[in-house]
Amino acid sequence: MRAERLLSILMILQRSRGVTAGELANRVGVSVRTIFRDIDALSAMGVPVYTESGRGGGIRLIEGYTSDLTGLSSVEAEALALIASPAAVGVKELDTPTRTALDKLAAAVPSVHQLRAQHARGRLLFDTKPWFRALDSSPYLDQLRAAIWENRRIEIFYRRSTGEEKEYRVEPYALVVKVDTWYLIGRVKREMRVFRVSRLLGFKLTEETFERDPQFDLQRYWRTWCENFEKNPPSNFLVELEITARARKRLLETFGHWFRARLEPLGERYKGRKRVTLDFDREDLAMCILFDLAADATIVSPQSLRHKLRKRAERLLASMP
């Protein structure tokens, strides 16, 4: 409440050339004694406020002073503090410049909000990194950003989700990082496409430039693309399983963001095993996850995956003394 009152006093002083303590007390609903304590608090925070006695005097700010971001509310100050938190950045390539920029922005918050921002940082944290997965990065990110900034065409050699490798001539428009995965948005033969950056096998920056479509709206395009992707997700590595209730629980606890839509309909408690098909994205991920489930998951298909897991188990047993 005091932070809100100090901000109100500061706003009143910025809009007037001088206000008496009695006027301030009436406008913010406190006693004159409280007003003088608040003025001392503002001064201690670095606000150049002073009191002038006599006729025509009052409480005023040094001429020419205005606080930065004066329209910022207390809730907005808290939100800014959370955006500037380390976990909210979370992108390796942009980590340092993002942190320094947000630190400078946070420093511009009015002094009356600094304690409020600190209060929020100590009580709420956004960690967007999923469990057991590293940031899906690429050695081509810096070159991609340069091409996008300079509107220069690129040629990429790309591995599609089906495993097919293909060359594309792309007019790069934007980079998007979703949780831990980078995506390139670009125009190919007048059609906008989305490429997963980690699947780039080769990259060439050309000397040709292009004209961006002035009607292109990145936020709107990405939102629409995500909605369509979720309605019709690609099948990358489907595995048909028979799993126990214990395996279902472990998969939900660790990989719920991947498998929740498939696993929740099975129910929480059941006897025996239930059949379900899960998309593991890649064979190596399926190997790691299913090997850990051991006897609680039986692979129905593909048989090649069963064979590889059996071989891995045999090698593990053979290595034991």
N, C-alpha and C positions, 0 to 999 in steps of 0.2 A: 504493500500500500504506500509506503514512504517513497519508493522509487517512482511510482506513478505520480505522486504529488510533486516530487522534485522536477519531474519532466514537465508537468503542467506549469509550474512556476517558471521554468526556463522558457517555455513557449510564450507565456504572458510577457516576460521581460523582453524577449526578442521582438514582440509586436508593438512595444510601447517605449517611449523615451524615459519613463520613470513612473513607478507605482509606489504608493505608500504601503507600509506594512499592514495597515488596517484594510486597505483595498485588497491586498493579496490574501489576507486572512479570510475575508468575506467570500472571495471567489473560489478558494479551495476548501473552505469549510473547517478551518482550524483556528487556534488562538494566535494572537500577535506574537506571544512568546515562542510558539512553535515555528512561526515564520522566520524569526531571527535564527533559531537553531538550524532551520533548513537552509538559510542563506549561508551560514557558516559551513554547512555540509557541502554545498555547491562550490564554495570557494576552495575547500580542501580537495575537491575533485579536479581543480584546475580551471573552473569556470570563472572568468574575470568579472565578478559581480562586486559592487560596492554600494555603500549607503551614503547619501548626501543629506545633511541636515539643513534646517532653515526653510524659508518660504520657497516653494518651487522645487524642493528637494524630493527625495524618495529613494527607492531601490532601483538600480539600473545596471545595465551591462556596459562595459567599455565600448565606446563608439566604434562601429565597424565589425564587432564580433558577431559571428553566427556559428552555431554548433553544426558539425557535419551530420548528414543524414537526419535532419531534425524531424522528419515525418515518420521515423521508425518507431513502431510501437514496441511495447515490452515483449509481446509474443513474437514479433518479427525479429527482435534482437536475440531471443532464445533460439529461433530457427536458424539464424545466421551462425550462431555459435555451434550448432549441431552440424551444419553443412561444412563448417571448417574443421570438424573433428577428423582425426587420421583415418578412421575406418570408412568414412564417407568418401574419401578420395579414392583409395583402393586401386589405382591404375598405375602400374610401375613406371611407364614411360612419361607420364605427366605428373608424377608424384611431387617432385621438388617445385616446379613452377606453380602447380595448383596450390600447394601448401603456402608458399610465400604470398601468392596473390590473395588467398583467403585470409591469411594473417593480416595483411594490409587492410583488407576490407573490414575485418573484425575490429581492427584498431580504430577505424573511423566511426564506430558506433558511439553515440553520445556517452559521456562518462557516467551519466546516471544509470545506464544500462549495463555497465561492465560487470557489476556484481551479479546481476540477473543472468547474464550470459555465462559467467563462471559457474553459477548455481546449476544451470541446465547441463553444462558439459560434464559435471560430476555425477549426473543422475540418469542420463540417457545416451545410449551409443548405438549407432547404426553400423552393423558389420555385414556387408553385402557379399562376402566371400563364402562360397559353399564349402561344405566339409570335404576333405580329402581331394581337393582339386586345385591345381595351380592355375595362375592366370594364363589363358590361352593366347600366347603372344606370337610374334613373327619378326624375323630379321628385316622385313620390308616396311615396317610401320613408318619409320622416319621418311623413307622415299615416297610412300603413299601420301603422307601429310604434305610433303613438298609439292607433289603433283596436284593435289587438291587445291592448295593455296594458289598455285600458279596457273590453274586451269590447263594443265598439259595432259595430252593423251598418253595412255600407257598400254603396254602389251603384257599380258599375263599368261602363264602356263598354269592351269588349275586342275586340281583333282576333285571331281564332283562326288556327291555323297554315294553314288553307285560304284565308285572306283574308277570310272572313266576319266581319262586325262585329256584336256582340251585347251586350245589356245583361244584367247579372247582379246579383241581390241576395245579398250574401255575408255570412256570419258568419265573420270572419277569425280563424284560429287561430294561425298561425305564419308566419314568414319563414325561408326557407332560401337560403343562397348556396352554389352548387355551382361551384367554381373561379372563374368570372367572371360567373355569371348568377344573378340573384335570382328566387326563386319564392315565390308566396303560396299557402299552404294554407288553404282555407276550406270551410265547409259551405254548400251550395246545395240547398235543399229536402231536407234530411236526408241528403244525400250529400256526402261529402268530395271536393273537387276540388283540382287543382293548376293555378295560373295563372302564366304567365311574366310577370313584372312589367313588362318592357320593352314588352309588347304592350298595356298599359293606355293607352287613348286618352282616358279621362275618369274622374274619381273624385269621389265625394260621401260625406262623413262624416255619417251620420244621428245623431239624438239617441236612437235606440232601442238598448237593450242586450240581451244574450242570455246564456243560461246555457251555459257550456262543458260538454261531455261529460266527466265525471270519469274515464272509462275511456280517454280519448284519450292515446296514447303517441306523441309526436312521432318519436322515433328509430325505433320499430318501424314506424310508418306510412310514413315516408320510405324506409326500407330496402325495404319491400314494394313501394312505388310504383316505385322505381328498378329493381327486379328485373323488374317487369311491363313497364316502359317499354323496357328493353333487349331484352326478348323480342319486343315488338311496337312498334318505333319508328315514329313518324309519318313520312310522306313529305312533306317540305316543298318541296324543289325538286330533282327527280331529273333528272340529265343522263346520257345514254348517250354514251360516248366510245370512241374507238379510240386507244390511247396506246402510245408507245414505252417501252422499258425505262428509258430516261433520264427520261422524264416520271414513270413509276412511282416511281423512286428519289427524285426531287425532291419529289413529293407526300408520300411517306412521311417524308422528313426534316423537312419543314415542317409538315405537317398530319396526322401519323401518328395523333394521338388521334381524328381524325374518320374516316379512310379505311382504317385498317390492316386491318380485317376483310375489306374488299373487295379490297384491293390485294395482300396477301400471297399469296393463292392463285394469283396470276398467275405466280409464280416470280420469281427475281432476274434472270436473264439469258435473253433471248429475242430472236429476230430479227423485224423487222417490227413489227407492232402487234397488240395484243390488245384485245378489247372488254370494257368494264366499265361498270356503272351506279353513279354516286356521288350521294349526297344532299348538296347544298351549302347547305341550309337556306334560302338566299335567292338571288334572281337576281343582286343586286348583288355578292354574295360570289363567285358562280360567274364573273361577268364579270372580276373582279380576278384571281382565281386562274388561270383559263384563258388570259387575255390574256398572262400572264407565261410560260406554257408554249409559246406560239407554235406553231411547226410540229410540235412533239412530241405534240400532242393534236388529234384531229379530232372535232368534235361531230357525232354522228349524229342526236341529238334532244335538246331541241326545236329546230326550225328557226328559231324566233324568236330564240333565243340566238345562233345562227350569224350571223343577219342583223345583230344589234346589235353583235357583236364585229367584223364586217367594217366596219360604219359607223365604229366607234371607230378602227380601224386606218387607214381612209381619212382621217379628220379629223386623225389624228396625222401622216400623210404630207403632208397639205395644209399643215400648220402649219410644216413644215420649210422653210428657205430654199433 
